[in-house]
Amino acid sequence: MKDSIYYAHLVQKRKGQIQRHPAGRFMIKDNHVHHLEDHYGLLDRSIPEGYVDDLIEHRLQHPGRNLSVTSHDDLVNGRRMDFIPEHPLHDAMPIPNQHDPKQGKPSVFHYHRAGFDRPHLIEVKDGKFLLDGSQLKEHEIKAVLDNVKSGVAKLKYPKAESQALKKAEASFDVLSKSEGDEMDPQEALAHLDSLNSNDPQTQRAIASVRRQIFMDPMTGLGNKYAYGEFLKKNPEGYHVMVDGNGMKAVNDTYGHEAGDQLIQSFGHAMRSAADEVSPKQAKLHRFGGDELHAFLPTAEHAHHFARSLREKLDALPPINGTHKISASIGVGKTPEHADNALYQAKAAKAVHLATGGKAHDVPTFIHSNVGDVTKPGV
């Protein structure tokens, strides 16, 4: 099996059109699967981490009715034409990037929204704003502009973006084509860092490749692969395991876009709590779905982080005005101890529901295996 990054998508058919929703990414390196992010836990069930045997090869070709898998190489080499959306053609519609020089740059932009690994196309035509070919309403245009102003999203010209993408792809090609010497990603990146170190464009491309491998794009936190690499260092400190409440209910009731917003809310709250407690020493990861992890230097830091995270989740507006954003949180000296504490927090949630608590209004429960989490910390 060729080394590459692979993209998994949920496939749905609505109003006669096929829609794809990002479900996760994984990397195959030296005939082993490494999950980079798993948004809904689908990869763990369909294409688990480990050696690529005959069963995994079959699942790569036939992942399931509602799941599609495609490689980075197939996308960039144009072998997946079904990923290119169809739009009706109009005689008056200009060809992107072909324009009258007197009019300046074309009114075609890539709209990059935080948490999405692919940009949307925004066109300004005859005074109308189109997003991926669909006309935006006035309040939707305002939302786009507000997102750009607040930094949640960015607008870029396609030409500049394509150049940066080519740089990133070239760097990944160097990483994946290691001529049989079986470099792991860390070794390959160290080698790339030593090449053309004074060239800003090369360094920018290498940084982009590093983010592709180690960062969860939906939250900006480290991904599952980064977590595994972090544990190899045998760090001294305390672990906090976080599991969001009601993720499946949000996806089923309000759709996967609302689920994505929920995941992003967890990521922002985690980062804000870490910045408050220990910005330089905290390490944050997302395993997949609404399963997250934090690492803090002391038990006091870990307890302070857990309490701060609960406060920040409590302050978030409910999903669709009705579903409270909350989590179960476990604190321990090791990942195993933190997992056990998380189980105790989930047990407290189960008791809450069994005694009359409402599923859409579950509070955040915290359990610690290293002392009293209610005691004031740092």
Secondary structure, DSSP 8 states (H G I E B T S, - for coil): ---EEEEEEEEEEETTEEEEEEEEEEEEETTEEEEEEESSSHHHHHS-SEE--HHHHHHHH---TTEEEEEHHHHHTT--GGGS------TT---TT---GGG-S-SEEEEEETT-SS-EEEEEETTEEEETTEE--HHHHHHHHHHHHHTSEEEE-HHHHHHHHHHHHHHHHHHH--TTS---HHHHHHHHHTSSTT-HHHHHHHHHHHHHHHB-TTTSSB-HHHHHHHHTT---SEEEEEEESSHHHHHHHH-HHHHHHHHHHHHHHHHHHHHHH-TTT-EEEEEETTEEEEEESSHHHHHHHHHHHHHHHHTS--BTTTB---EEEEEESSHHHHHHHHHHHHHHHHHHHHTT--GGG---EEEESSS-TTS---
